């Protein structure tokens, strides 16, 4: 799924398309709401923010008339676009945009990610 152009994820947040249908081990599809007591949800990451903002390392100059050169710095995200994430349900905020449902989740609420690496498997 593609991210709508107008949606920009900020900070250490992640935009996730939730799994809507749940399937039992025997192959039956259960309607949404059956697993309301579960504390964990899952979905596919479609966008991430830049990360946690870090303070500037800029030292004050002796020349106050100079324009300060401030560079934005961020602690990078561990989660990447395309990852499959399991996260705490209570930490997610549901957003509806252009008739589609999304979840905004802080990176700290993500428990596990499943990443399909591109390339050949490692040789043992």
C-alpha positions in Angstrom: 0.0 0.0 0.0 1.2 3.5 -0.9 1.3 6.4 1.5 -0.9 9.3 0.5 1.2 12.3 -0.5 -0.4 14.6 2.1 0.4 12.4 5.1 3.8 13.1 6.8 4.8 11.2 9.8 6.7 13.2 12.5 9.1 12.3 15.2 9.4 8.7 16.3 6.0 7.7 15.0 5.2 4.9 12.5 2.2 4.8 10.1 0.8 1.2 9.9 -1.9 -0.4 7.8 -3.5 -2.8 10.3 -4.4 -6.4 9.5 -8.2 -6.3 9.3 -9.0 -10.0 9.0 -8.0 -12.6 11.5 -7.7 -16.2 10.5 -7.8 -19.2 12.8 -5.4 -22.1 12.5 -8.2 -24.2 10.8 -8.6 -21.5 8.1 -11.8 -19.7 9.4 -11.9 -15.9 9.0 -13.1 -14.2 12.2 -14.8 -10.7 12.1 -13.0 -7.7 13.5 -13.6 -7.3 17.2 -13.4 -11.0 18.1 -9.9 -10.5 19.5 -10.8 -7.3 21.5 -9.3 -8.8 24.6 -5.9 -9.2 22.9 -3.4 -6.5 23.8 -1.4 -6.8 20.7 -2.1 -5.9 17.0 -0.2 -6.3 13.8 0.2 -4.6 10.5 2.5 -3.4 7.7 4.6 -0.3 8.1 4.1 2.1 5.2 5.8 5.2 6.5 8.1 6.3 9.4 9.1 9.6 10.9 12.7 10.9 10.9 13.3 9.6 14.5 13.8 11.1 17.9 15.1 14.7 17.7 18.5 15.3 19.3 19.7 18.5 20.8 21.9 20.7 18.6 25.7 20.5 19.1 26.0 24.2 18.1 28.1 26.2 20.5 27.2 29.8 21.1 29.4 32.2 19.1 31.2 35.2 20.4 29.6 37.0 17.4 25.9 37.3 18.2 25.2 39.1 14.9 26.0 36.0 12.9 23.1 33.8 11.9 23.2 30.5 13.7 23.8 27.4 11.6 21.5 24.9 13.1 21.4 21.4 11.7 18.6 19.0 12.6 19.8 15.8 14.1 17.7 12.7 14.7 18.3 9.3 16.4 17.4 7.0 13.4 14.4 4.7 13.4 14.9 1.0 13.8 11.7 0.2 12.0 11.7 0.5 8.2 9.0 0.8 5.5 7.8 -2.7 4.5 8.4 -4.3 7.9 5.6 -6.3 9.5 5.1 -5.0 13.1 3.5 -6.4 16.3 2.6 -3.5 18.7 0.7 -2.7 21.8 -2.9 -2.0 20.8 -3.5 0.6 23.4 -0.6 2.8 22.1 -2.0 3.0 18.6 -4.1 5.9 17.4 -6.5 5.1 14.6 -6.7 7.6 11.7 -9.1 7.5 8.8 -7.9 9.3 5.7 -9.4 9.0 2.1 -11.6 6.1 3.2 -8.7 4.1 4.5 -7.8 3.1 8.0 -4.3 3.7 9.4 -2.7 3.4 12.8 -0.1 5.8 14.2 2.1 4.0 16.6 5.2 5.3 18.6 8.3 3.2 17.9 8.5 2.4 21.6 5.2 0.6 21.4 6.4 -1.9 18.8 7.3 -5.2 20.2 8.6 -7.2 17.2 9.3 -6.5 13.6 9.5 -9.1 10.8 11.7 -7.9 8.0 12.1 -9.7 4.7 15.7 -9.1 3.7 16.5 -8.8 0.1 19.4 -10.8 -1.3 20.7 -14.3 -1.0 20.5 -16.2 2.3 23.7 -16.3 4.4 26.0 -19.3 3.7 26.5 -21.5 6.8 
